[in-house]
Amino acid sequence: MKIVVIGGTGLIGSKTVERLRKRGHDVIAASPNSGVNTITGEGLAEALSGAEVVLDIANSPSFEDKAVLEFFETSGRNLLAAEKLAGVKHHIALSVVGTERLQESGYFRGKLAQEKLIKASGIPYTIVHSTQFMEFLGGIAQSGTVGQTVHLSPAYVQPIASDDVADAMADVALSAPANATLEIAGPERARLSEFVARYLKAMKDTRTTEADVEARYFGARLNDQSLVSDDNPRLGSITFEQWFAKSAQPT
């Protein structure tokens, strides 16, 4: 089966491509660097010719409110239109748990716009809502840092390792369209401020964390339901300790 992975050279995309190729499928890792651009439309028709399944794992290069919305709307429209012409049978998109609850944030407004385009397209689809990736813990810490203190919401999170996300995306790619949203999450639920404190300690980082209910996440104020799934998610198997031991040792 021919499968196209948009954003196929990124963190999740490259791992998903690897898994699908190991299962014997013809997989195109599509990105602007490979001549496939969903914003300009360049290379889309050629890449999608004969494809049965398309996974959209691309992310906006800018997190500025207007730019994010324009990226997801333009990319979504161009990709879905090209898929219709190519006769694609299953469109899969990677999105974020809590997208519909975090509309204070320009980033999540962009993701919701993307999801609405998919649902209205008429193409059979599956949207995968993932919790935050463990690989992003360092960036989350940096975003909340003032001096030597990291100010973060004490809201619950359930981070998932990118390997577990890629496993899920590969499985969805080889399954029938759900025409619904599926959710995936990590094996452990804890408070964001506590999770990042564990990460910093493991990294031997001397910054301290401070729980702050007013601290923003991509511009949105969080509560205990914002970033976790209570919708019978598929749970990853990789714990924070296992992920850290394999992927995030301090240099």
Wavefront OBJ file of the C-alpha trace (Angstrom):
o trace
v 0.000 0.000 0.000
v 1.236 3.505 -0.815
v 1.180 5.815 2.193
v 2.191 9.485 2.245
v 3.358 11.044 5.506
v 3.191 14.844 5.443
v 5.820 16.068 7.881
v 7.569 12.760 7.346
v 11.011 14.023 8.349
v 10.059 15.421 11.764
v 10.176 13.787 15.208
v 6.965 11.756 14.928
v 6.842 11.606 11.142
v 10.263 9.994 10.691
v 9.523 7.336 13.300
v 6.120 6.605 11.747
v 7.680 6.295 8.279
v 10.252 3.844 9.645
v 7.568 1.661 11.232
v 5.390 1.552 8.118
v 8.335 0.718 5.856
v 9.315 -2.135 8.180
v 5.807 -3.514 7.666
v 6.433 -3.588 3.939
v 4.560 -0.518 2.707
v 5.572 2.026 0.085
v 5.942 5.188 2.171
v 6.764 8.712 1.009
v 8.223 10.998 3.677
v 6.892 14.290 2.342
v 8.208 17.689 3.405
v 9.216 20.985 1.757
v 12.805 19.700 1.687
v 11.681 16.730 -0.411
v 9.761 18.980 -2.810
v 6.288 18.556 -1.298
v 4.832 21.776 0.081
v 1.275 21.876 1.405
v 1.307 25.692 1.625
v 2.219 26.351 -2.019
v 0.837 23.050 -3.331
v 4.190 22.215 -4.923
v 4.651 18.476 -5.514
v 1.372 17.469 -3.851
v -0.320 15.908 -6.879
v 2.764 13.856 -7.739
v 3.292 12.661 -4.164
v -0.341 11.648 -3.693
v -0.740 9.844 -7.023
v -1.792 6.285 -6.225
v -1.763 6.838 -2.449
v -4.434 5.137 -0.368
v -3.579 6.701 2.983
v -2.252 10.129 3.976
v -0.989 11.013 7.442
v -0.714 14.728 8.226
v 1.874 15.107 10.980
v 3.195 18.520 9.904
v 3.334 21.384 12.396
v 3.322 25.136 11.937
v 6.813 26.651 11.722
v 5.525 29.687 13.632
v 3.507 29.775 16.870
v 2.311 33.360 16.333
v -1.500 33.394 16.422
v -2.207 34.621 12.886
v 0.583 32.561 11.300
v -0.550 29.337 13.002
v -4.146 29.746 11.838
v -3.045 30.553 8.282
v -0.720 27.543 8.222
v -3.291 24.968 9.347
v -6.089 26.400 7.197
v -4.009 26.786 4.009
v -2.182 23.492 4.423
v -5.388 21.674 5.303
v -7.347 23.018 2.330
v -4.568 22.299 -0.178
v -3.891 18.811 1.147
v -7.524 17.729 1.335
v -8.257 19.080 -2.159
v -5.290 17.162 -3.577
v -6.398 14.010 -1.737
v -9.870 14.240 -3.281
v -8.387 14.438 -6.767
v -6.070 11.501 -6.018
v -8.844 9.334 -4.568
v -7.213 8.946 -1.147
v -9.245 6.562 1.013
v -8.100 7.550 4.538
v -6.877 10.887 5.890
v -5.197 10.798 9.301
v -4.164 13.837 11.313
v -2.170 14.114 14.512
v -3.664 16.695 16.864
v -3.658 17.446 20.583
v -5.747 16.272 23.532
v -7.680 19.271 24.830
v -7.682 21.215 21.536
v -11.365 22.126 21.840
v -10.909 23.141 25.511
v -7.953 25.477 24.928
v -9.389 28.045 22.535
v -7.780 30.949 24.425
v -4.643 29.827 22.606
v -3.982 30.831 19.005
v -2.162 27.546 18.437
v -5.149 25.474 19.494
v -7.526 27.660 17.482
v -5.400 26.711 14.482
v -5.580 23.007 15.330
v -9.361 23.173 15.739
v -9.685 24.879 12.341
v -7.640 22.036 10.842
v -9.905 19.423 12.433
v -13.067 21.156 11.153
v -11.725 21.117 7.593
v -11.032 17.382 7.868
v -14.510 16.588 9.171
v -16.149 18.638 6.413
v -14.002 17.239 3.582
v -15.992 14.100 2.829
v -12.789 12.019 2.920
v -12.872 9.108 5.419
v -10.703 10.189 8.326
v -9.211 9.503 11.726
v -8.023 12.303 14.002
v -5.555 11.216 16.681
v -5.484 13.424 19.770
v -2.208 12.970 21.650
v -1.125 14.288 25.013
v 2.129 16.250 25.199
v 5.314 14.498 24.105
v 7.953 13.786 26.755
v 10.459 15.260 24.278
v 8.829 18.671 24.827
v 9.427 18.810 28.603
v 12.629 20.803 28.158
v 10.918 23.356 25.941
v 8.000 23.645 28.359
v 10.463 24.314 31.172
v 12.220 26.971 29.108
v 8.944 28.722 28.249
v 8.138 29.178 31.944
v 11.602 30.211 33.121
v 12.180 33.550 34.824
v 15.692 33.762 36.237
v 16.309 30.433 38.003
v 12.628 29.656 38.604
v 10.276 27.807 36.252
v 6.671 28.984 36.665
v 4.240 26.289 35.529
v 0.624 25.366 35.977
v -0.111 22.612 38.508
v -2.738 21.195 36.110
v -2.562 17.485 35.365
v -0.697 16.186 32.315
v -0.070 12.694 30.964
v 3.016 12.938 28.712
v 3.665 10.297 26.079
v 6.948 9.215 24.475
v 7.322 9.875 20.738
v 7.966 6.153 20.122
v 4.523 5.339 21.555
v 2.961 8.065 19.381
v 4.620 6.658 16.249
v 3.433 3.135 17.117
v -0.121 4.440 17.396
v 0.051 6.429 14.147
v 1.370 3.412 12.236
v -1.416 1.224 13.613
v -4.071 3.808 12.673
v -2.603 4.062 9.161
v -3.177 0.336 8.673
v -6.696 0.357 10.148
v -10.054 1.336 8.685
v -11.026 5.017 9.019
v -12.763 5.675 12.345
v -14.485 8.862 11.115
v -13.926 9.987 14.689
v -11.269 11.258 17.075
v -9.129 8.718 18.948
v -7.022 9.673 21.953
v -3.573 8.493 23.071
v -1.806 9.303 26.333
v 1.203 8.353 28.411
v 1.066 5.755 31.194
v 1.326 8.211 34.105
v -0.731 11.234 35.140
v 0.914 13.927 37.261
v 0.929 17.690 37.696
v 2.792 19.665 35.012
v 4.894 21.519 37.582
v 5.857 18.216 39.248
v 6.639 16.433 35.976
v 8.940 19.211 34.843
v 10.606 19.256 38.273
v 11.407 15.545 37.817
v 12.794 16.251 34.373
v 15.015 19.084 35.624
v 16.296 16.972 38.529
v 17.110 14.100 36.174
v 18.929 16.528 33.879
v 20.890 17.865 36.861
v 19.421 21.283 36.061
v 19.580 23.634 39.062
v 16.423 25.571 38.216
v 13.531 25.231 40.654
v 9.852 24.940 39.721
v 6.987 26.924 41.154
v 3.349 25.917 40.760
v 1.391 28.898 39.471
v -2.287 28.506 38.555
v -2.027 31.637 36.390
v 0.915 30.329 34.342
v -0.088 30.005 30.691
v 0.393 27.113 28.300
v 0.587 28.303 24.679
v -1.392 31.318 25.915
v -4.136 29.332 27.658
v -4.927 29.012 31.360
v -5.139 25.351 32.363
v -7.316 23.344 34.703
v -7.051 19.688 35.713
v -9.070 18.549 32.680
v -7.344 20.679 30.003
v -4.502 18.398 28.931
v -5.565 14.895 29.946
v -7.808 12.320 28.333
v -10.733 10.716 30.110
v -12.063 9.202 26.890
v -10.586 5.687 27.185
v -7.302 6.629 25.492
v -4.805 4.162 24.106
v -2.041 4.255 26.706
v 1.633 4.249 25.819
v 3.890 1.764 27.603
v 7.058 3.870 27.982
v 7.413 5.456 31.438
v 9.222 8.725 32.073
v 12.152 6.843 33.597
v 12.422 4.486 30.617
v 12.192 7.362 28.160
v 14.778 9.420 30.033
v 17.222 6.531 30.262
v 17.014 6.009 26.484
v 16.495 9.462 25.046
v 17.299 12.356 27.327
v 20.491 11.726 29.276
v 22.286 14.993 30.120
v 25.351 15.618 27.950
l 1 2 3 4 5 6 7 8 9 10 11 12 13 14 15 16 17 18 19 20 21 22 23 24 25 26 27 28 29 30 31 32 33 34 35 36 37 38 39 40 41 42 43 44 45 46 47 48 49 50 51 52 53 54 55 56 57 58 59 60 61 62 63 64 65 66 67 68 69 70 71 72 73 74 75 76 77 78 79 80 81 82 83 84 85 86 87 88 89 90 91 92 93 94 95 96 97 98 99 100 101 102 103 104 105 106 107 108 109 110 111 112 113 114 115 116 117 118 119 120 121 122 123 124 125 126 127 128 129 130 131 132 133 134 135 136 137 138 139 140 141 142 143 144 145 146 147 148 149 150 151 152 153 154 155 156 157 158 159 160 161 162 163 164 165 166 167 168 169 170 171 172 173 174 175 176 177 178 179 180 181 182 183 184 185 186 187 188 189 190 191 192 193 194 195 196 197 198 199 200 201 202 203 204 205 206 207 208 209 210 211 212 213 214 215 216 217 218 219 220 221 222 223 224 225 226 227 228 229 230 231 232 233 234 235 236 237 238 239 240 241 242 243 244 245 246 247 248 249 250 251
